[in-house]
Amino acid sequence: MNSSSQKWRHPGGKLRELGPESLSDAELLAILISSGIEGKPAEKIADEILTKFGSFKGMANQPLNKFLEIKGVGDVKILRIAAAFEIARRIGGKGSDFFFQIPFPYQQF
């Protein structure tokens, strides 16, 4: 099957075959989210997060409880996203303004 017409069950397959540049923001976020909940796949959860915050940059600096308002987002998913933001911040250097407001020690909400 031709790659341009290929349908993937999860964006990870698309990333593997076409590279990260080919993925939308929602598809990249869905990879971090990993799995959805019944009736709501990871891609739908990612879409809701990006709709709520507008962009990755809009997600940065948000308090944890704002993410918990989205059905299907729990502690593990939030921590994965927070870790990805911290990695990006470290790559960007000390002046980078991307971070998650997670109280430490982390308390489950």
ZIMO-V202398 format. One record per residue. N is the residue number from 1. PHI is phi as a letter, one per 20 degrees, with the letter a starting at -180 (none if undefined). OMEGA is omega as a letter, one per 40 degrees, with the letter a starting at -180 (NA if undefined). BURIAL is + if it has 9 or more other C-alpha atoms within 8 Angstrom, else -. Layout:
n;phi;omega;burial
N;PHI;OMEGA;BURIAL
N;PHI;OMEGA;BURIAL
//
This chain:
n;phi;omega;burial
1;none;a;-
2;f;a;-
3;g;a;-
4;f;i;-
5;d;a;-
6;f;i;-
7;d;a;-
8;d;i;-
9;f;i;-
10;b;a;-
11;f;i;+
12;f;i;-
13;f;i;+
14;f;i;+
15;f;a;+
16;f;a;-
17;e;a;-
18;d;i;+
19;n;a;+
20;f;a;-
21;f;a;-
22;e;a;-
23;e;i;+
24;f;i;-
25;g;a;-
26;f;i;+
27;f;i;+
28;f;i;+
29;f;i;+
30;f;i;+
31;f;i;+
32;f;i;+
33;f;i;+
34;m;a;-
35;c;i;-
36;e;i;+
37;c;a;-
38;g;i;-
39;n;a;-
40;b;a;+
41;f;a;+
42;g;a;+
43;f;i;+
44;f;i;-
45;f;i;+
46;f;i;+
47;g;a;+
48;f;i;+
49;f;a;+
50;f;i;+
51;f;a;-
52;f;a;-
53;d;i;+
54;n;a;+
55;a;i;+
56;f;a;+
57;f;i;-
58;f;i;+
59;f;a;+
60;f;i;+
61;m;i;+
62;e;i;+
63;f;a;+
64;g;a;+
65;f;i;-
66;f;i;-
67;f;a;+
68;f;i;+
69;f;a;-
70;e;a;+
71;f;a;-
72;o;i;-
73;d;i;+
74;c;a;-
75;g;a;-
76;f;a;-
77;f;i;+
78;f;i;+
79;f;i;-
80;f;i;+
81;f;i;+
82;f;i;+
83;f;i;-
84;f;i;-
85;f;i;+
86;f;i;+
87;f;i;-
88;f;i;+
89;f;a;+
90;f;i;+
91;f;a;-
92;f;i;-
93;n;a;-
94;f;a;-
95;e;a;-
96;f;a;-
97;d;i;-
98;e;i;+
99;b;i;+
100;d;i;+
101;e;i;-
102;d;i;-
103;f;i;-
104;d;e;-
105;f;a;-
106;f;i;-
107;d;a;-
108;f;a;-
109;e;NA;-
//
